[in-house]
Amino acid sequence: MLHVRAIVPPDRTDEVCEVLAGCDGAVNIVVVRGAALSPRGDLVTGDVARESANEVLDALQDLGIDRDGSITVELIDLSMSVVAANAERRVPGHGDDAVVWDELDRQVTEGTVLTWSFVVFLVLATQIAAIAALTDSPILVVGAMVLGPEFAAVAAICYGVVRWRWRQILAGVRILLIGFPLAIAVTFLCALAGRWLGVIETAALPAERPLTAFIYSPDRWSFIVALLAGAAGVLSLTAGKASPLVGVFISVTTVPAAGNLGVALALRHGSEIEGSLLQLGANFGGMVIAGTGTLLVQRGVWGFVLRRRGHRTSTGRPVRRRVRPGVGPHH
């Protein structure tokens, strides 16, 4: 269940109550007149099944509550209510399968902001990957994978393609095109400094690296793994589950390939430069293709479920339903 809290202009409070009362998945509706001071208005709260969240949020935005008031949505960790359990059973599908598009929009938008923390995490991850390349350490490769923050930008590109939002596509591409070259450049300069100081020798990247050669040797399995990881990553975001996302980070070798590229450039290992670039392309391409496909399938399947239960949807934004008889703000 999700807890929806809205600050509503007084002239629209009854309409908001009708929206919540008319949704099979909404319960525990509370109205406190004149409770809000900034912005001024009435406080309306309710618990909404995740499967009905799009229906409610779309209707509130149609009423202009996000513009003239405020809408806040929080995840309920524990709900001990027979009424709430019945509401979840009344709505179609399952909460883990429902994509709350406004929630996903917020997640991917935050992931496309080029912050210092994003750059620092990516640089640190690439540095660890570079050391993994120099020492042929698979443990450090895994550490670099987990630390890399790049999947949010990939998810933003997928979301932008599905929803035809070029701004988010360009934002995702922009953060990748700025972040990765910057991280590779820092790694390159550090490797050069290490070489000049005698810490790194020219032969530090031998042709045979049995434990970490996969990060610069792309093949069909690299692309297949990227496809699987992209699908799993998008599913973990839409279902609101963080643990599978860690597995996605460990599956793809974007950051390790970037770290290897920086060292290979500094030490002039031409074959590994080309292999690292191909690995980066295969991983990003596979994740974008699979992530976009997964979102399209989720939208199509969920639309089919809603249509079978009397809802209508074409873009993942269900329409508002009528008020249930005998339930409303005046009863």
Summary of the structure (lengths in Angstrom):
residues: 331
radius of gyration: 24.4
end to end distance: 24.5
largest distance: 81.6
contacts: 1147
relative contact order: 0.14
helix: 65%
strand: 10%
